[in-house]
Amino acid sequence: MWKNHVRRPTRELRHYYEFGGVHDFCCGSPVEARDLLDIVISAMSPRSGSELRAIIGRLDAQLEV
């Protein structure tokens, strides 16, 4: 869900953050999904958590561009 969210066009992301997602009720919130990823990473072994953190970091960087 997070990967699909960060790959959306900028105008769609802007709309989501300004007005909310219209599909959050049925499909879940990508922001809540990202928060869940942090919880999962903290529960993983250090090596596996590091690998997932690197993947998530690359996705997060797409939002900053």
C-alpha positions as semicolon CSV with decimal commas, in nm:
position;residue;x (nm);y (nm);z (nm)
1;M;0,000;0,000;0,000
2;W;0,282;0,241;0,088
3;K;0,468;0,163;-0,236
4;N;0,157;0,235;-0,442
5;H;0,095;0,554;-0,247
6;V;0,439;0,709;-0,299
7;R;0,432;0,631;-0,671
8;R;0,117;0,838;-0,729
9;P;0,145;1,163;-0,925
10;T;0,227;1,468;-0,715
11;R;-0,116;1,626;-0,761
12;E;-0,284;1,312;-0,623
13;L;-0,052;1,307;-0,323
14;R;-0,120;1,675;-0,260
15;H;-0,494;1,609;-0,271
16;Y;-0,459;1,316;-0,029
17;Y;-0,266;1,518;0,228
18;E;-0,492;1,824;0,198
19;F;-0,832;1,655;0,182
20;G;-0,777;1,294;0,288
21;G;-0,820;0,977;0,092
22;V;-1,165;0,887;-0,034
23;H;-1,085;0,515;-0,017
24;D;-0,937;0,503;0,334
25;F;-1,257;0,361;0,482
26;C;-1,270;0,055;0,256
27;C;-0,906;0,013;0,157
28;G;-0,706;0,147;0,452
29;S;-0,491;0,452;0,493
30;P;-0,143;0,452;0,338
31;V;-0,023;0,676;0,621
32;E;-0,142;0,421;0,878
33;A;0,023;0,148;0,667
34;R;0,352;0,340;0,686
35;D;0,320;0,367;1,064
36;L;0,260;-0,008;1,080
37;L;0,581;-0,066;0,883
38;D;0,776;0,114;1,157
39;I;0,622;-0,117;1,418
40;V;0,703;-0,424;1,209
41;I;1,062;-0,310;1,156
42;S;1,111;-0,264;1,531
43;A;0,983;-0,619;1,593
44;M;1,213;-0,780;1,337
45;S;1,566;-0,905;1,391
46;P;1,827;-0,632;1,347
47;R;1,947;-0,767;1,011
48;S;1,600;-0,815;0,863
49;G;1,482;-0,484;1,006
50;S;1,778;-0,312;0,845
51;E;1,698;-0,466;0,507
52;L;1,333;-0,360;0,525
53;R;1,431;-0,015;0,655
54;A;1,649;0,031;0,344
55;I;1,360;-0,060;0,114
56;I;1,119;0,167;0,298
57;G;1,379;0,444;0,300
58;R;1,398;0,438;-0,079
59;L;1,018;0,462;-0,098
60;D;1,012;0,747;0,153
61;A;1,272;0,932;-0,054
62;Q;1,033;0,931;-0,350
63;L;0,798;1,153;-0,148
64;E;1,075;1,404;-0,080
65;V;1,160;1,461;-0,446
